[in-house]
Amino acid sequence: MELDKSKYKHKETLRVRNFQVDSQGIVHNAVYLEFCEIGRVEYVRNLGIQLLPTGIFNDGVKINVKRNEINYESPAVVDDLLDVYTRISYIKNSSFCFEHLILHHETGKLLVTQKSVQVNLNHDTNRPARLPDNLRKIITDFEGDNVEVLE
């Protein structure tokens, strides 16, 4: 997991809402995955790719989450502003990995690190399929040397 936030070319700032905290007054652990999902959707939008209501990209690519890994470092509370940093760290044949850092906006304190492996699925079989070359190019153009391409 890359902790150097300068390697993250996308950042989304979110405010913690009252309904996102648990009985301890801190953000519920599951909500951080929602924050990361917001980061991923906005990252893709920033690349010029639209997510359709069907959950499929406007270029026909169908991506599903295969694995989530999350580490909780420090809690957030109601009304905190959080910076969700998002990057794609590697691309394989049919999958790629999003990495996220969630930091407290004012203090810069690390709250969460998260990795999410996404897999491209064939529309007909729902089996893994090679990521289209045009999507690979869009990602590598945006990430530059920060993304590793593994075949």
C-alpha positions, 0 to 999 in steps of 0.5 A: 500500500502506497502511503505517499499521497503525492502518488495519488492523482485523484482526491475527493473531499467528503463530510461525515454525516450524523447517520454515518456514525455508530453508538460510539460516536465514530464513523461506522467501519462499513461506511469507510468502504462507501467513502472508498466507493465514492472515490472510485466512482469519482476517479472513473468520472474524472477519466471521462468514463460514465457509470450507467444506472446498470452498473456498467460503464458507458463503454460497455466495460463491466467491473465488479469488486473481487476483494476489499482489504481495509485498515483502520488507523484512527476514527472520524466523527460527525462533521469531519471533512475527509480527503479520499485519495484514489489511485490505480496501483496495478493492472493485470490481464482482467483485473486492477487494484484501486488503493485509497488513503483517507485522511482528516482534511484539516490535520492530515491524520491518516484514518484508513488505508484500503485496497480493492481488486476489481475484475472485468467480467464478460457480459454473457458469461460473467467470467473474467475477461481481459481489460480492454486496451482503451481502458488500459490506455486511459488509466496508464495515461492518467497514472503515468509511472505510478501504475504497474502493468502486469500481464 
